[in-house]
Amino acid sequence: MPSSPLAGSCLCGSVKFEVTPPFTAFRYCHCTRCQKASGSAHAANVFVPSAQFVWRAGESLIKHYDHAPSQRFAVSFCAQCGSRVPHKVSARDDYLIPAGLLDQAPADMPRPQNSIFWGSRAPWYVEPHGMPCLNEYK
C-alpha cells in the first residue's frame, strides 16, 4: 500500500512541495559545508527518488548554489525568506529535502539512520541527551 504524500514548505510558505515516502535515506550530516549552509551543528536531510517529489508552488522563487570546489554539495533556498528548500541531487535521481521543511511528520516517520562526517562535527556540539531539554524559551 503506497504511503500518503507529505506536504512541505519554506518558512514564509511561498515554496511548497509534496513528497511521497518511503525515503531512500534520512541522515544527519556534520560536514563543515552543512554547518555553514544550515548555520547549525548539522543538517537533517531526507532523500526520495525524483518520481516521489512534486513542486506545488513557488518553484520560480528558488535560488540555487552549487559549491564549485566540491563534487556534490549544493543548496537551494527561497528568495523570499532564505529557507533552504529541496533540490535535485546532481549525482543521482534523488531529491534532498531538509527534514524540518515537512509540515507534519507522520507517526511512523523513520528516525535518521546515521550521522555522517562525524569527524567534522562542530567542537561545541553536544548530543541532545547530554543537556537539559526545555519546552519553551527561558
Secondary structure per residue as TSV (DSSP state, phi and psi in degrees):
chain	resnum	aa	ss	phi	psi
A	1	M	-	360.0	122.8
A	2	P	-	-66.9	149.4
A	3	S	-	-74.1	157.0
A	4	S	-	-78.6	146.0
A	5	P	-	-63.6	147.1
A	6	L	E	-108.4	133.5
A	7	A	E	-86.1	150.3
A	8	G	E	-145.6	158.3
A	9	S	E	-159.4	164.2
A	10	C	-	-80.7	179.2
A	11	L	T	-59.4	-41.8
A	12	C	T	-87.4	-8.4
A	13	G	S	83.4	4.7
A	14	S	-	-74.7	-34.0
A	15	V	S	-101.8	123.6
A	16	K	E	-130.2	149.3
A	17	F	E	-153.0	168.1
A	18	E	E	-130.1	143.4
A	19	V	E	-133.3	138.0
A	20	T	-	-110.8	114.6
A	21	P	S	-62.5	163.6
A	22	P	-	-84.4	155.3
A	23	F	-	-80.8	149.1
A	24	T	S	-82.8	-23.8
A	25	A	E	-163.4	156.6
A	26	F	E	-144.4	114.8
A	27	R	E	-139.7	155.6
A	28	Y	E	-96.1	133.3
A	29	C	E	-115.0	122.1
A	30	H	-	-102.1	13.0
A	31	C	-	-63.9	157.1
A	32	T	H	-65.0	-28.5
A	33	R	H	-67.4	-43.1
A	34	C	H	-66.7	-33.5
A	35	Q	H	-61.9	-45.5
A	36	K	H	-65.2	-45.8
A	37	A	H	-67.9	-33.1
A	38	S	H	-94.7	-19.5
A	39	G	T	69.2	21.0
A	40	S	S	-136.4	-176.6
A	41	A	S	-72.0	-24.3
A	42	H	-	-164.4	163.4
A	43	A	E	-99.6	148.4
A	44	A	E	-116.3	105.7
A	45	N	E	-120.9	135.3
A	46	V	E	-107.6	154.1
A	47	F	E	-127.9	139.2
A	48	V	E	-138.3	152.4
A	49	P	E	-61.3	148.2
A	50	S	G	-52.6	-35.4
A	51	A	G	-65.1	-16.1
A	52	Q	G	-102.3	13.3
A	53	F	E	-127.1	135.6
A	54	V	E	-140.4	131.5
A	55	W	E	-76.8	137.1
A	56	R	E	-110.9	-25.5
A	57	A	E	-167.9	154.1
A	58	G	-	77.8	10.8
A	59	E	G	-57.6	-32.0
A	60	S	G	-70.9	-14.5
A	61	L	G	-87.7	-3.6
A	62	I	E	-83.8	131.4
A	63	K	E	-107.5	146.7
A	64	H	E	-127.2	139.8
A	65	Y	E	-127.9	117.4
A	66	D	E	-95.9	125.4
A	67	H	-	-81.7	100.4
A	68	A	T	-52.7	-41.2
A	69	P	T	-66.7	-17.0
A	70	S	S	-104.0	160.0
A	71	Q	S	-81.6	-33.2
A	72	R	S	-123.7	-12.6
A	73	F	-	-80.9	132.3
A	74	A	E	-154.4	158.8
A	75	V	E	-138.0	147.9
A	76	S	E	-123.0	148.9
A	77	F	E	-150.0	157.4
A	78	C	E	-77.0	127.0
A	79	A	T	-69.0	-18.2
A	80	Q	T	-79.8	-51.4
A	81	C	T	-115.2	-10.9
A	82	G	-	85.4	-1.8
A	83	S	-	-62.6	140.3
A	84	R	E	-64.3	144.0
A	85	V	E	-131.2	167.1
A	86	P	-	-59.0	155.3
A	87	H	E	-149.3	153.5
A	88	K	E	-70.7	129.7
A	89	V	-	-76.5	125.7
A	90	S	T	-68.1	-30.6
A	91	A	T	-85.5	-7.3
A	92	R	S	-157.5	178.4
A	93	D	S	-93.0	51.2
A	94	D	E	-126.0	156.8
A	95	Y	E	-104.6	138.8
A	96	L	E	-94.1	128.0
A	97	I	E	-124.7	117.3
A	98	P	E	-59.3	120.5
A	99	A	G	-57.3	-32.1
A	100	G	G	-68.5	-8.9
A	101	L	G	-81.0	-16.1
A	102	L	B	-65.9	128.1
A	103	D	S	-66.4	-36.7
A	104	Q	S	-147.0	132.5
A	105	A	-	-95.3	135.0
A	106	P	-	-67.5	159.6
A	107	A	T	-58.8	-30.2
A	108	D	T	-96.8	22.4
A	109	M	-	-57.5	128.1
A	110	P	-	-66.4	153.5
A	111	R	-	-85.2	157.6
A	112	P	-	-55.6	142.3
A	113	Q	-	-80.4	-31.9
A	114	N	E	-166.9	170.9
A	115	S	E	-112.4	120.2
A	116	I	E	-100.5	158.5
A	117	F	S	55.6	40.2
A	118	W	G	-57.5	-35.2
A	119	G	G	-65.7	-17.3
A	120	S	G	-98.1	3.3
A	121	R	S	-56.9	152.5
A	122	A	-	-61.2	137.3
A	123	P	T	-64.2	-19.6
A	124	W	T	-91.8	-3.1
A	125	Y	-	-65.5	131.7
A	126	V	-	-123.0	128.4
A	127	E	-	-62.1	141.0
A	128	P	G	-53.5	-36.0
A	129	H	G	-70.8	-6.3
A	130	G	G	-93.8	9.1
A	131	M	S	-147.7	162.1
A	132	P	-	-63.3	145.4
A	133	C	-	-113.7	127.4
A	134	L	-	-116.3	149.2
A	135	N	S	-87.6	-5.7
A	136	E	S	-151.2	169.7
A	137	Y	-	-72.6	127.9
A	138	K	-	-134.5	360.0
